[in-house]
Amino acid sequence: MINNFNKFNFNNFGFNEKLLREIKKLGYVNPTKIQLKCIPLFLKGYNILGIAKTGSGKTAAFVLPILSRLLKKSFLQVLVLTPTRELTIQTVNFFNMFSKYINIKIIPIYGGQSYRIQLNNIKKKPSIIVATPGRLLDLLKKRIINLSSIKTVVLDEADEMLRMGFIEDVKRIFSYIKTKYQMALFSATFSNSIKNIVSKFMNNYKEINLSLFKNKNIVPKNIKQYYLYVNFKNKINILMKFLESENYNSIIIFVKTKIYTIKLSNFILNSGYSSSALNGDMKQFLREKTINNFKNKKISILVATDIASRGLDIKNVDLIINYDLPMDVKSYIHRIGRTGRANNKGKAILFVSKKEKFFIYNLYKKLNCNLKKINIPDNKVILKKRFEKLSFLIKNNKFKKNKITFYKNILSKLLKLNISEKYLDLIFLHIIYKNIYLIK
């Protein structure tokens, strides 16, 4: 087992030259801890149970050793099972990113995609299939896919598979594999249910547990966590105050229901922000388009259900707002894990009603996290932010010249006043602020 992490890099794994060339080209130098622990075992053919927090690099821990061994094009050696369409697509993209110099075919199989597309892809004799359980099982029953040549199986996000009720489908899929194969199971959390899966599916496995959940240190220190008490009546107004006062390029707002992703997103959009909904009822092409727009910064605010808490590897998400309470502590961990990726700084804010105090106690008890109570942004902070935005636009000559001095003087005077909530009508000020956007 490797202990000196600092002196180890990807050259030391014994990867083939084609893979190393692409790793170097993409700028990867030092492996993460889960990669350091798992990759040597994977290359030696061991069954592996890998437990590590979200954003720790688990995907590369199986993608890289798999690609290193697939030097020759051959039909269907590897099967990767994932719980969501988004994670399926992301994993395929990750495989493709590192396999430019390796002559193999990798295809996704998931519900919502055209059967015609998937049948055409299968005819191309892929070496690797990444699939969601439901659609793959459907194709197996129709005898469209044959798993007789499988040598490696990866079960990714196993805890989410359990939560979504896919384990029975996974069992049926395994019954179609008649040959001996290497298996790797990865999860962000460890529970008795995960132990049960391992006992049924894997023998003589090596366990790598870096979650540290038992040591209450699963949430990275680079994610600053805050909460505040809200009530239902003023919840949306408080959200808008945070959207106006926080510094961000990208925000994910988590809500409970699919229908509310649309309602809240439309409200935010009508308030002058770039926003879009993401939920499981959306057609697949629209979900993919929304995610790509968010990644490319065409959308700054994503309002999503827990579908976005897994499988979305988006760099530089500045802020997570838990508008609605997560289902449990594990869901909370996965949600806030969308920020602070690759050791970048992140921030998470949790909205809690007085009746939901128990959740705060659970977080302190199970995570021992540095969770701090914050207040609603006051009017002076919001006014200052508006002034900063106005000053930026003025500096860059975005207004008609005859309006610049007039509005600058108004906001300068308002900023100097000690305005209280009693006398300041934020809605009125917001109307004023929107009206100054008289772009040339």
N, C-alpha and C positions, 0 to 999 in steps of 0.2 A: 504494500500500500504506500502511496506517495504521501510524504509528510511535509516536505519543503516546497510549499506552493509557490513562493516568490521566484524561485530559480527555474521553474518548469514552464515550458511553452509547447505549442502544438507540434513542433518538430520532434519532440521527445516521445511521441506516441507510436512512432513507426508507421505512420500513414503512408499510403502510396504517393508518389511524386505528383501525380495529376491532381489529387485532392489538396496536397500541400500548396501547390501553385495557386489554386483558387482561394484557399484560406488566407494566404499572404496577400493576394490581390485585393481581397475584401477588407483587409486591415485588422484581422484577428491575430492577436499575439499570445495573450495569457488566458488559459482556460479558467472557468469558474470552478468552485469547489466540487459541485456535483459532477461536472465534466471530468475533473481530475480523478475523482473516485470511481466513476462508472465506466469511462471509456476503456481503461486497461482490462477490466473484468469482461466487458462486452466483447472486446477483441479476442479474448481467450475462450469465449464460448459459454461463459457462465449465465445461468438465469439470474436476473437482477430485480430487486425491489428498491426503487429509488424514491425517497421522500425528501422533497425540498420545497421551499416557499416559491410562490409565483414570481416569475421574473428572474429566476436564478440560473437559467440556461439549460433546463431539462431537455428541451427539444434537440439541441446540439449534442447532448450526451448520448443520444441514440442515432441521430442522423449521420454524424461524422463517422463513427465506426462502421455503420451499415454501408455507406458509400465507399469507404476504404477497402471493403472486402468485395465489392461488386465491380471487378475490373473488366469482366467480359459480359457482353449482352446475353442475358438468358431469361427465360420466361418465368415470371412470378416467383421470386424468392422471398419477398418481404411483404408482410401485411401489418399495417398500422391502424389501429382502431381509435377513433376520437369521438367525443360526445356531441360535438356541434359542427355544423357546416362551416362556420367561420374558422374553427381550429383545423378542420380538414384542409381547407384552401390554404391557410397560412402554413401548415406543415408541408404541403406539396410545394409551395413557393420556396420554403426553406431548403428542401431537397434540391430543387432546381437551381437555386442560387449557388450551391456548392458542387453541382455535378456538370458544370459546363464542359469540362474536359473528359468526362466519363460517359461513354456511349451507352446510356441506359434510358429507359422510358419510365416516367412516374406519372400516375393518373389519380385523380380524386373520384370517389364514389360517394354521393350523398343525395338525400331526398330533396326534391325541388329542382334538380337539374334534369334536363331532357334525357329520356331513356335512349334516344337516338344518338346523342352525343356520347353517352357512356358506352353504348354498344360499339360505336366506331373506335373509341379509345381502347376498349378491351381487345378488339381485333388487331391492334398494333402491337400486341404481346408485351405488355409492361413488365418490368422487373419488380416494381414496387407499386402497391396499391395502398392508398390512404383513404379510409372509409368511415362513415357513420354506420352503426350496427344495423339499423332498420333497413336501409336501401341495400346494403351488402347481403343481408339475409334473404331479401326478396330475390336478388339475382342468383343466389345460391340455390334457392328452391326451384327456380326456373332453369337451373343447370346452364346458366350463361357464363358463370365463373367456376373454375376448378381450382381448388386449393391443394391439390395433391403434391405440388412441388415446393410448397412453403418450407423455408428453412428458419425464418425468424419472424416472431410475432411480437408486436409492441402494443401494450394497452396503455394509452396516455390519458391523463386526468381520470384515473380510476375512481376517485371519490365522487367526481361529477357524474360518472357513469351510474354509480349507485343511486345518487340523488334523483337522476332523471329516469330511473327504472329500466336501464338498458342491460342489466346483468344477465337476465334470462336469455336475451337475444345473443349476448356474447357467448354464453354457454352453448347455444345451438350452433353458432359459427364455429366454435372449437371442435364440435363433433364432426365437422366436414373435413378437418385436417387429420389425415390418417398417418402421416409420417412423423418422425421425431423432429422436434424443432426447439430452438432456443427462444426463451421468452423473457421480455422485460416489461415490468409494470411500474409506471410512474404516477405519482400523486403529490398534491401539495400538502395534504394532511394525512394523518395516520389514525386509524380507529379500529375497533374490533371487527367492523364490517370489511375493512381492507384486509385484515388478518384472515378472515374467512375466505375471501377471494383467493388470496395467496395459497392457502392450504389446499384449495380445490384445484388450482391451475398450475402450480409450480412446485417442483421438488428440488432439493439441494440448491437453493438460491442464496445469493449474497445480498445482504441488506445494507443499504446506504441511507441512513436517516439523518438528514441535515435540517429538518424542520425546526428542531429545538422547541417544539410545542410544549414539551414537558418542562422545559426551562423557561417558559413564558417569554420567549424572545423571537417569535416568529415574524413580527412586523419589523421591517428594516428601520433603523434609526434615522435614515434620510427622509422618511415620510413623517411630516409634522401632522399630528392628529388633534382635531378640535371638535367640540360639540356645543350646542346651545339649545335651550328649551324654547319651543315654539308651540303655538296652538293652531288649530286647523284654519281659523278665520283669517289670520294674518300670515300664513305660511308662504303664500306666493309673493306677497309684498316683501317679505324678508329675503326671499330668494333673489328678487330683482335688485335689492340693495346690495347684496353680495356680488351680483353680476356687474354692478356698476362700480363697486369699490375695490374689487380684487384685481391684481395684475395677472394676466394670463393670456396665452395664445390658444390653449385648448382646454376645454372642460368636459367632463362626463358627469351628467346628473342621473342618478339611479332612482327609478320609481318602481312601484310594485306591479302595476298592471299595464298590459299592452295598449289599451285604449287611452290611458293617461299619458303615455309617451307622446301620442299625437296631440292631445289637448294642450299639454304643457309646452311642447315644442312650438305649436302654432301661436300660443300666447307670447312666448319669448321672441318668435319671429316677428310678430306684429308690434313688438316693443322696440324694434330696430336692431336686433342682433341676428347673426347668421346661425341658424339652428336647424336640426333635423332629428327625427325620431328613428329609433332602431328597436325592432321587436320581432318576435318569432312568426307573426302573421304576415309580415311583409314578403313579397315575392323575392326569390333569391337574387335575381339580377339587381333589384332595387337595394337590397341589403348590401350587396357588394359595392354598388355605386356609392352608397352613403358612407361606407367605411373608407373607401378610397378618397372621397371628398374630404373626409375628416383627417385622414393621414396627410393629404396634400394641402391642408389648411384652407380649403375652400369653405369649410364649415368650422366654426370655432366652438360650437356647443352641441354636444350629442346628448339627447334625452333617451335613456335606454332602460330596458328591463335587465335582469341578471344575465341575459344572453351575452351582454358585453363584458361580463366579469371574468369570462374564460375565453382564451384563444385570441384575444385582441392584443397583439404586440405592437403598440403604437408608441413611438418615441416622443418624449417631451410633452406628455399630458401633464399640465401644470397643477390641475385641481380636480379632485373628486368631491362631489356633493351628494351625500346620501339624503335625498329629499324625503324618501320613504325609508322606514326602518328595514334593514336586511332581515332575512329569515332567521339567521343565527350568526354566531360568531365567525364560523367558517366562511359564510357568505360575505360577511364584513371584510374579512381578510382578502378574499378574492377581489372584491370591489376596489378596495383602496390599493390593491396591488397593480392596478392599471396605471398608477402614477409612480414616480420614483424608480422607473425602470433603469437598468444598467447603472445603478448607483447615482443617478441624477436626483436632484432635490424634488420632493413631492409634497403635496398638501392635501389633507382630507378633512371635510367638515361634515358632521353628522347632525341632522335635525331630529330632535327627540321631544315628544310631548311629556307632560308631567306624569301621565299614566304609564309611560314607557321607561321610567327611571331604571327599572330592573336591567335593561339592556346595558346601560352604562356600568352598572355593578358587575355584570357578567364580563364585560371587556376588561375591567380592572382585575377581576379575579382570575380569568383565564389567560390573559395576555400580559398583565402587569405593565401595560403600555403607558407611555407618557401622554395621556389624553388630557387636554386642558379645556376648561370652559371659556368661551368667548362671548362677547356681547354683539348685539346687532349693530352694524355700522351706523354711526350717528350722522346727522345731517351735514355737519361741518366737514366730515371726511368725504362724503359723497359730493358736496359742493366743490371741494378742493380737487377731486378727481375730474369733475366736469371742467373746471378751470384749466387743468393740465391738458385735457384733450383739446379744449378750445385754443389754448396757447400753441399747441403743436400744429393745429390746422391753420392758425393765423401765420405762424412762422413759415409754413409751407405754401402760403398764398392760396388757400382753398376757398376763401370767401370772396364775395363781391366787395370791392374796396370800400364802398360807401357804408357797409355794415360792420366793418372790422372794429373801428374805434367805439362805435355805439355799444356793441355787445361786450367788448372788452371792459369798458368802464362799468357796465352793469354788474358783471361777474366779479370784478375787482372789489367793488363796494360790498357786495353780498358776502364775499369771502372774509372780509375784515370784521363783519358783524358777528356778535356772539348770538347766533340764532338758535332758539329753542324749538322743540317739536311743536309746542303750543301755537307758535306764530308762523312757522314755516310750512307752507303747503307744498310738499314734494311733488305732487302731481302737477301743480301749476308750474313749478320750476322745470319739471321734465318737459312740459309743453314748450316752454321758452327755449330750453336747450335743443329740442328737436327742430324748432323753427330757425335756429341760427345756421343750420346746414344748407345755406344758400350757395351751393356749389356753382362754380363758373360753368 
